[in-house]
Amino acid sequence: MPLSKVLIVSFTTLLTMVNPLAVIPAFVTLTESVSRAGRARVALVAAVSSIVVLALFLVAGNYVFQFFGITVPAFQIMGGVIFFTNALRTLVEQDERRVYNIGGEKRMDDSDVQRAEIDPASIAVVPLAVPMLSGPGAITSTMLLVNLYPRYDQRGALLLAIAGVGAISYVVLLAAAPLSRFIGDRGRAVFTKVMALLLGAIGIQFIINGLKPVLMEILRTA
């Protein structure tokens, strides 16, 4: 597969899982009393931390598979099921006051954030980088992609995709306050639905890719 395609597929998959726009409400509320420079610093640390977390799983992904004896098709099927079910949940979600990460973990809604008194200096890594930006969904995607693209040059493209998603996350968080006023709740909801559609399609494709070798093996032994 051409490296350009590896880069595009990896970038699109990770961007749908990270979904930085969904972090805007929590970021705005958590940094409400922080200076402009402080917000920029929090955004930078959060984005860099998310890149580091995903890069670690890029490096350690194969070792995790080997340790637990997990095959790539099995993880593809399970990952596809997780992606599809969470995308479906996002598409049918009716409570607009809650924003869920389409990778699977619950986002903090505004009331949760307001009740939590967190030192602004400590929020960049937790909860912004982990689990909001680099949560279970993004980590699962990284582990899937690193096994789909095992060559070193392909992993380089995957690392570049991770860095690109981190850069976009930084820009989105940096512009969180004006973006929040501009797109509003309805705009965030529409974007999340579109990302859910893409994620659902990616999930189905992962399931198909995982079932192919299983079915081929069944046909060979039949």
C-alpha positions in Angstrom: 0.0 0.0 0.0 1.4 3.5 -0.9 2.6 5.5 2.1 0.3 8.3 1.2 -2.7 6.0 1.6 -1.4 4.7 4.9 -1.0 8.3 6.1 -4.5 9.3 5.0 -6.2 6.2 6.4 -4.3 6.5 9.7 -4.9 10.2 10.0 -8.7 9.9 9.3 -9.1 7.0 11.7 -7.3 8.7 14.5 -9.0 12.0 14.0 -12.4 10.5 14.2 -11.4 8.8 17.4 -9.7 11.7 19.1 -12.4 14.2 17.9 -10.9 17.3 19.5 -14.0 19.4 19.0 -15.7 17.2 21.6 -13.2 18.4 24.2 -14.0 22.1 23.7 -16.8 22.3 26.4 -14.6 20.7 29.1 -11.5 22.8 28.0 -13.4 26.1 28.1 -14.9 25.4 31.5 -11.7 24.0 33.1 -9.6 27.0 31.9 -12.3 29.6 32.5 -10.2 31.4 35.1 -6.8 30.8 33.4 -5.0 33.6 31.5 -4.7 33.5 27.7 -1.1 32.5 27.9 -2.0 29.8 30.5 -4.7 28.4 28.2 -2.1 28.2 25.4 0.3 26.4 27.7 -2.4 23.9 28.8 -3.4 23.3 25.2 0.2 22.6 24.1 0.9 20.2 27.0 -2.4 18.4 26.4 -1.7 17.9 22.7 2.0 16.9 23.2 1.0 14.4 26.0 -1.6 12.8 23.7 1.0 12.4 21.0 3.4 10.7 23.5 0.7 8.3 24.8 -0.3 7.2 21.3 3.3 6.9 20.2 4.0 4.6 23.2 1.2 2.3 22.1 2.6 2.5 18.5 5.9 1.1 19.8 4.5 -1.3 22.3 1.4 -2.5 20.4 3.0 -5.7 19.0 4.4 -6.7 22.3 1.0 -6.4 23.9 -0.4 -8.7 21.1 2.4 -11.2 21.6 2.1 -11.2 25.4 -1.6 -12.0 25.4 -1.5 -14.2 22.3 -4.0 -12.0 20.4 -4.2 -12.4 16.6 -4.6 -9.4 14.3 -7.9 -10.6 12.9 -9.3 -11.1 16.4 -8.4 -7.6 17.4 -9.7 -6.2 14.1 -13.1 -7.8 14.6 -13.3 -6.7 18.3 -12.1 -3.2 17.4 -14.6 -3.0 14.6 -17.4 -4.0 16.9 -16.4 -1.4 19.5 -16.1 1.3 16.8 -19.5 0.5 15.3 -21.4 0.2 18.5 -20.0 3.5 19.9 -20.7 5.2 16.6 -24.3 3.9 16.6 -24.7 5.1 20.2 -23.4 8.5 19.2 -25.8 8.7 16.3 -28.9 7.8 18.4 -27.9 9.8 21.5 -30.7 12.1 22.4 -29.3 13.9 25.4 -27.5 16.9 23.9 -26.1 18.1 27.2 -23.7 15.1 27.2 -20.9 14.7 24.7 -19.4 11.3 24.3 -16.1 10.4 22.7 -16.9 8.2 19.7 -14.0 6.1 20.8 -15.9 4.9 23.8 -15.2 7.0 26.9 -17.7 9.5 28.3 -16.8 13.1 28.0 -17.3 15.3 31.0 -20.3 17.5 30.7 -20.4 21.1 31.8 -22.0 20.4 35.2 -19.4 17.8 36.0 -16.5 20.1 35.1 -17.9 23.0 37.1 -18.2 20.9 40.2 -14.6 19.6 39.9 -12.1 22.1 41.3 -8.9 21.3 39.4 -5.6 23.2 39.4 -5.3 24.5 35.9 -1.6 23.5 35.8 -2.6 19.8 36.4 -5.5 19.5 33.9 -3.4 19.3 30.7 -2.4 15.7 31.1 -5.4 14.5 33.1 -8.2 14.7 32.1 -7.5 16.6 28.8 -4.7 14.4 27.3 -5.9 11.2 29.0 -8.6 10.1 28.7 -10.2 12.8 26.6 -7.8 13.1 23.6 -5.9 9.8 23.8 -8.6 7.6 25.3 -9.4 3.9 24.8 -10.8 4.5 21.3 -7.7 6.3 20.1 -5.4 3.8 21.8 -7.3 0.9 20.2 -7.1 2.5 16.8 -3.3 2.9 17.2 -2.8 -0.7 18.1 -5.0 -1.8 15.1 -3.2 0.4 12.7 0.3 -0.6 13.8 -0.6 -4.2 13.1 -2.2 -3.4 9.8 0.9 -1.5 8.7 3.9 -3.4 10.2 6.7 -2.0 8.0 9.0 0.6 9.5 8.1 3.1 6.8 4.4 2.5 7.4 4.9 3.0 11.1 6.7 6.3 10.3 3.6 7.4 8.3 1.4 6.3 11.3 3.6 8.4 13.7 3.3 11.3 11.3 -0.5 10.9 11.4 -0.5 10.8 15.2 1.6 14.1 15.2 -0.8 15.6 12.7 -3.9 14.8 14.8 -2.0 16.2 17.9 -1.3 19.4 16.0 -4.9 19.8 15.0 -5.9 19.1 18.6 -3.6 21.9 19.8 -5.1 24.3 17.3 -8.6 23.4 18.2 -7.9 23.8 22.0 -6.0 27.0 21.4 -9.1 28.4 19.6 -11.6 26.7 22.0 -13.2 29.8 23.4 -14.0 31.6 20.1 -14.8 28.2 18.4 -17.3 27.4 21.2 -19.0 30.7 20.7 -19.0 30.4 16.9 -20.2 26.8 16.2 -22.3 26.5 19.4 -23.8 23.4 20.7 -25.6 22.6 17.5 -22.4 22.8 15.4 -20.6 20.5 17.8 -23.5 18.0 17.6 -23.5 18.0 13.8 -19.7 17.5 13.7 -19.9 14.7 16.2 -22.6 13.0 14.1 -20.5 13.2 11.0 -17.5 11.7 12.8 -19.7 8.9 14.1 -20.8 8.0 10.5 -17.2 7.8 9.5 -16.3 5.8 12.5 -19.2 3.4 11.9 -18.0 2.8 8.4 -14.4 2.3 9.6 -15.7 -0.2 12.2 -17.6 -2.2 9.6 -14.5 -2.3 7.3 -12.4 -3.5 10.2 -14.9 -6.4 10.9 -14.8 -7.3 7.2 -11.0 -7.3 7.1 -10.9 -9.4 10.3 -13.4 -12.0 9.0 -11.7 -12.5 5.7 -8.7 -14.6 6.9 -11.0 -16.5 9.4 -13.4 -17.5 6.6 -10.6 -18.4 4.3 -9.2 -20.7 7.0 -12.6 -22.3 7.5 -13.0 -22.9 3.7 -9.5 -24.4 3.5 -10.2 -26.9 6.3 -13.7 -27.7 5.2 
